[in-house]
Structure formats: C-alpha cells, structure tokens
Amino acid sequence: MRLFGEVVVTMLVILDPPGNTPIFLAVTRRLSNKERHRAAYLATATAFLVISIFALFGQTVLDYLKVSVPALQVSGGLLLLLVALQLLYGRGTGEDGFAEATPEQRTSIAMVPLGTPLLAGPGSIVATIVFFSRTEGAGEWLTVLAGIAVALLVSLVALRFSGFLQRVLRPTGILLLARVAGMILAAVAVQSIANGVTEFVTKAIEAN
C-alpha cells in the first residue's frame, strides 16, 4: 500500500493535472466539445500506452539505441518548445497553430503533444523506469501500474471537465489563456532542456 501511494503522489506531481488543464484548453480551443472530450480520452490513453511501454522495455530500448535519459529530456523539451511557439504566435491563418487542420488532424494533437510529451514526458517516463526497476514480483509490478493508472485517471478528469473553465473564460479569455499557456509551456520546455544539458555536462565531468 505504501508503494501504491508513493507512485500515485509522485506521478500526480509530475503530471500536474491543474497545470496541464490550461494548456489543454489552449491547444484544443478550436475543437468542438465532442472533439475536446475525445481528445482528453485519447491523450490519457496515449500517455498510459507510452508509459507502459517504457515501463516494460524502456531501459532496454534506451540501452540498445544508446540513448541516454538526458537526451530524452532534451528531445521532449524541444518538442514542447515548438508547441509553445505555436500557442504564442500561431501558424497559418488562424489564431493558433491548429486552426487549418481537419477535425481528424486536430484530434490527433491529443496524441502529440498532449499525450506525449506533455503527460507522458521525460519526467513521468524516468519515474516509471525507476519504479519498475525497484519492483520484486508480479504483485509490486501490478501495484506500480495501478498507481500510474490512478494518477492518469485524475488527469483525465481534469481534462475531461475543463470545458467548465472554458465557459467561464469565454473565447476572449481562452485566447489570452493560450498566450499565457504558451509562456508557461515554453518555460517548462526550457527547464527540461536545461536539465538534460546539465545531466550531459555532469556525466562528462564524472567521466573525466
């Protein structure tokens, strides 16, 4: 039970449902309510799938490809930075970077960048790999998996009912929220890149 609680708390801190809700609203503000609800479910499902895959094969795959965790942090940060720039300045004729896409393409943003790397980002992936490396037996493995599922369920609830916030803020408020979310996401991206670069430098110094 202690392991379960530790996983849930750790993953909730990393996933940050309250912090991701404004970003989710900003990215999906051109979607209909039905598309936004579908995007919330798809983003959470994508995150669970990605995290599960890394839980099972993450360290093995990274070792085989000779990709370090810092490299994962930098790549995730760069992807988030691109999304932040779209939110801040927009691309195309619309006010955001997704306005010209078809409904199917716009819903696919639930997978990237919402599902990954926003939810299933370097932080949650690394935490998952660490938790599963400490498990002994199927019981603890299932406990960790259940803890991750609960944390993602909380994130799903926050995203699914984010429409209430949209009705309060109105279109003008959501446009402002998009710009603010872009700045916040840019800061998160830069921090992820900085952490990755710091890890690179630290390992290089230790190697020498």
Number of C-alpha atoms within 10 A of each C-alpha: 9 8 13 17 13 14 24 22 15 17 23 21 13 18 21 17 21 14 13 20 21 22 24 25 22 22 28 25 21 21 17 11 13 8 16 25 20 15 25 26 20 20 30 26 19 20 27 21 14 19 27 19 13 21 23 14 13 18 18 12 13 14 12 9 9 10 12 14 19 21 18 20 25 21 19 23 28 18 16 28 22 16 21 27 18 20 27 22 14 17 15 13 10 11 17 23 21 24 18 15 13 10 14 9 11 20 22 18 18 27 22 19 21 27 25 23 23 28 29 30 25 25 20 23 26 19 17 24 18 13 18 18 13 11 15 9 8 9 10 17 16 14 19 24 21 15 22 23 21 18 21 24 18 18 23 21 14 19 25 19 14 19 17 9 14 17 11 10 14 10 13 9 13 21 19 14 21 27 21 18 25 26 17 17 25 22 16 17 25 17 15 25 23 16 17 23 16 13 17 15 13 11 12 10 9 7 7 5
